[in-house]
C-alpha cells in the first residue's frame, strides 16, 4: 500500500470536502502517514488523525445543525461571531485528547499576533490547537495558547505543504486546495457574516444594512481574496507532488453546505487526481525523496503557559 502525507487547506465550512478526499484515497489503497492542516483543514485533520474514519466524521457532521455552529458574539472578545457551537462539536469528537494520543502524526498552523509569525502546533490539547487554527481575524475570537495569541493559520499558509513535508520527509505530499485557480475567481460568491446566523430573516435584513455589517463583509471578502492569491504563491514555492482541487466554487467560506454533496465532490476530485498520484509514487521520485533534508517551516509553539516572564529554555 503506497504511503503519502497530506496537506489540508483552509476554506470555511466547505472544508467538509476534505472528508471525501480522505475517504477516496483510502479506498484507492493509499495509506495516509501524516496530516498537516490549516483552519478547517486543521479540524478535519485532527479528527482523522485521532482515528475517526471518513464514515464516522460524515455521521457527526450530518448530526450537527449548521445553523447552530456560529452565533453573534455578545462577549468582550474582539470578534463578531463566537465559536461555542463549533467548540461543542469538537469537544464531543476530541474531548481532552492530546497530540500524543493520535494514531497518525498531525500538526496544524496558526499565526501568533504577539510575534506576527506563523507557528506550528504539534503538542498539547488538540481542542486548543484547532480553536487556534480556525480563528478568522475579527470574525472569530483569537485563541490564547501558552504565551501566544493565535488566529487562523490561513493568514500566512492557506495550504500547509511545507509542514506536511516536514512531518514525513520521504513521502509525496498531496495538497487539497479549496480555492480554484485564478481564472475561476470572478465566479465565486462573496462571504457574508449574516450567512452564518440563525436569526430571523427580518433581523438579518436590518443587520445587513448596518455600516458595521457591510464593513465586516468587505473585510472578510478581502481576506478571502488575499488568501486565494497567497495560496497560489505558496503552491508555486512549496511545490506539492499532487494538487487536488475539488469543484466547490459555488460555496463561500461562511456558507451553509450540503454535506453529502460536498463530500461526494471530494471523492470525485481524488478520482480525477489518481494519475497524478501514481506519477508521484514512481520509484525514481521515491528514491530522490529518501535523500532530501527538510527543516521545520515555522516556529514550534510552546503550548505551556510561562510564569513570571521566564523563558521555557531557562
ZAMARGU-4260 file (C-alpha; in steps of 0.2 Angstrom, whole numbers, plus 5000, padded with zeros to 4 digits):
<rodrens>
0) 5000/5000/5000 | 5008/5017/4995 | 5011/5030/5008 | 5008/5049/5007 | 5007/5064/5018
5) 4993/5076/5015 | 4991/5095/5017 | 4973/5100/5021 | 4969/5119/5016 | 4958/5132/5024
10) 4941/5137/5016 | 4927/5138/5029 | 4913/5126/5031 | 4916/5119/5013 | 4931/5111/5020
15) 4920/5096/5024 | 4926/5091/5006 | 4942/5085/5014 | 4932/5070/5021 | 4928/5065/5004
20) 4946/5066/4998 | 4952/5056/5013 | 4939/5043/5010 | 4943/5040/4992 | 4962/5040/4995
25) 4959/5026/5007 | 4948/5017/4995 | 4961/5018/4982 | 4973/5009/4994 | 4983/5024/4998
30) 4989/5025/5016 | 4990/5042/5024 | 5005/5043/5036 | 5005/5061/5041 | 4992/5075/5041
35) 4995/5094/5041 | 4981/5106/5042 | 4976/5124/5042 | 4960/5132/5048 | 4946/5120/5043
40) 4959/5108/5037 | 4965/5108/5055 | 4948/5102/5061 | 4947/5088/5048 | 4965/5083/5050
45) 4964/5082/5069 | 4949/5071/5070 | 4956/5060/5055 | 4972/5058/5064 | 4963/5054/5080
50) 4956/5038/5072 | 4939/5044/5066 | 4935/5036/5049 | 4928/5046/5035 | 4911/5037/5038
55) 4912/5042/5057 | 4916/5060/5053 | 4902/5061/5040 | 4890/5054/5053 | 4895/5068/5066
60) 4893/5082/5053 | 4876/5076/5047 | 4870/5076/5065 | 4875/5093/5069 | 4865/5108/5065
65) 4874/5121/5054 | 4863/5135/5060 | 4869/5132/5077 | 4888/5132/5073 | 4891/5151/5074
70) 4882/5164/5084 | 4884/5183/5085 | 4896/5187/5099 | 4890/5197/5114 | 4905/5194/5125
75) 4920/5205/5127 | 4930/5195/5114 | 4936/5205/5099 | 4925/5196/5087 | 4909/5196/5078
80) 4904/5178/5080 | 4908/5166/5094 | 4913/5148/5092 | 4903/5140/5105 | 4893/5129/5093
85) 4909/5123/5084 | 4918/5120/5101 | 4903/5109/5107 | 4905/5098/5092 | 4924/5097/5094
90) 4923/5093/5112 | 4912/5078/5108 | 4924/5072/5095 | 4941/5077/5103 | 4937/5078/5121
95) 4954/5080/5131 | 4964/5071/5118 | 4982/5077/5115 | 4994/5076/5100 | 5002/5061/5109
100) 4986/5051/5108 | 4985/5052/5089 | 4985/5037/5078 | 4993/5047/5063 | 5006/5061/5065
105) 4997/5078/5064 | 5001/5096/5066 | 4992/5112/5062 | 4997/5130/5059 | 4992/5147/5066
110) 4998/5165/5067 | 5004/5172/5083 | 4998/5190/5084 | 5011/5194/5098 | 5026/5190/5086
115) 5017/5192/5069 | 5024/5174/5065 | 5017/5158/5059 | 5018/5144/5072 | 5017/5125/5071
120) 5006/5117/5084 | 5011/5099/5087 | 5009/5097/5106 | 4996/5099/5120 | 4977/5098/5119
125) 4970/5095/5101 | 4955/5106/5105 | 4966/5121/5109 | 4976/5119/5093 | 4960/5118/5082
130) 4952/5133/5090 | 4968/5142/5087 | 4970/5137/5069 | 4952/5142/5064 | 4951/5159/5072
135) 4947/5170/5057 | 4953/5188/5062 | 4939/5199/5068 | 4926/5186/5064 | 4930/5173/5077
140) 4939/5176/5094 | 4958/5174/5094 | 4964/5159/5105 | 4976/5162/5119 | 4988/5147/5120
145) 5004/5147/5130 | 5011/5164/5128 | 5004/5166/5111 | 4988/5174/5104 | 4983/5164/5089
150) 4972/5167/5074 | 4968/5157/5058 | 4984/5149/5050 | 4977/5153/5033 | 4983/5171/5035
155) 5001/5165/5031 | 4999/5147/5025 | 4982/5143/5017 | 4988/5125/5012 | 5002/5119/5024
160) 5013/5109/5011 | 5029/5113/5019 | 5023/5106/5036 | 5016/5090/5028 | 5033/5088/5020
165) 5042/5091/5037 | 5031/5078/5045 | 5035/5065/5033 | 5051/5070/5023 | 5052/5054/5012
170) 5034/5054/5006 | 5025/5063/4992 | 5013/5077/4998 | 4995/5078/4992 | 4989/5096/4994
175) 4970/5098/4995 | 4966/5116/4989 | 4949/5123/4992 | 4950/5138/4980 | 4950/5137/4961
180) 4964/5144/4950 | 4964/5162/4947 | 4953/5160/4931 | 4938/5155/4942 | 4939/5169/4955
185) 4926/5180/4947 | 4913/5167/4949 | 4915/5164/4967 | 4902/5171/4980 | 4907/5183/4992
190) 4907/5178/5011 | 4894/5187/5021 | 4893/5187/5040 | 4874/5186/5040 | 4876/5169/5031
195) 4881/5160/5047 | 4867/5167/5058 | 4851/5158/5063 | 4842/5175/5067 | 4825/5178/5059
200) 4826/5185/5042 | 4819/5202/5046 | 4833/5205/5059 | 4846/5199/5047 | 4839/5211/5033
205) 4841/5225/5046 | 4858/5219/5051 | 4865/5218/5033 | 4861/5236/5030 | 4871/5242/5045
210) 4888/5250/5041 | 4896/5238/5053 | 4890/5223/5044 | 4894/5230/5027 | 4912/5234/5033
215) 4914/5216/5040 | 4908/5209/5024 | 4921/5219/5014 | 4934/5214/5026 | 4930/5195/5025
220) 4929/5196/5006 | 4946/5205/5006 | 4954/5192/5017 | 4947/5178/5006 | 4954/5186/4990
225) 4971/5188/4999 | 4970/5170/5005 | 4967/5164/4987 | 4982/5174/4980 | 4993/5168/4994
230) 4988/5150/4991 | 4994/5151/4973 | 5010/5159/4978 | 5014/5146/4992 | 5009/5132/4980
235) 5022/5138/4967 | 5035/5139/4981 | 5032/5123/4991 | 5028/5113/4975 | 5017/5098/4982
240) 5019/5082/4972 | 5000/5082/4969 | 4987/5096/4970 | 4968/5091/4972 | 4956/5105/4969
245) 4938/5099/4972 | 4925/5109/4962 | 4916/5118/4977 | 4917/5136/4970 | 4899/5139/4972
250) 4901/5140/4991 | 4909/5155/5001 | 4919/5152/5016 | 4905/5156/5028 | 4890/5147/5018
255) 4880/5133/5024 | 4883/5117/5013 | 4875/5101/5008 | 4886/5089/5017 | 4883/5074/5007
260) 4886/5083/4991 | 4902/5092/4996 | 4909/5075/5002 | 4905/5067/4985 | 4914/5081/4977
265) 4929/5077/4987 | 4928/5059/4981 | 4927/5064/4963 | 4942/5076/4965 | 4953/5062/4972
270) 4947/5051/4957 | 4952/5064/4945 | 4970/5065/4953 | 4974/5047/4953 | 4986/5048/4938
275) 4995/5062/4946 | 4996/5052/4962 | 5003/5037/4953 | 5016/5048/4945 | 5021/5055/4962
280) 5023/5037/4968 | 5035/5032/4954 | 5051/5023/4961 | 5063/5036/4954 | 5055/5050/4963
285) 5053/5039/4979 | 5072/5036/4979 | 5075/5055/4977 | 5064/5059/4992 | 5074/5047/5003
290) 5089/5059/5002 | 5081/5076/5005 | 5083/5085/5021 | 5068/5095/5027 | 5069/5108/5041
295) 5054/5115/5051 | 5044/5128/5041 | 5040/5138/5056 | 5042/5140/5074 | 5036/5127/5085
300) 5023/5134/5098 | 5027/5131/5116 | 5009/5127/5122 | 5014/5128/5141 | 5010/5144/5150
305) 5025/5153/5156 | 5025/5162/5173 | 5035/5177/5179 | 5041/5181/5162 | 5053/5166/5162
310) 5058/5158/5146 | 5054/5140/5144 | 5073/5137/5140 | 5079/5143/5156
</rodrens>
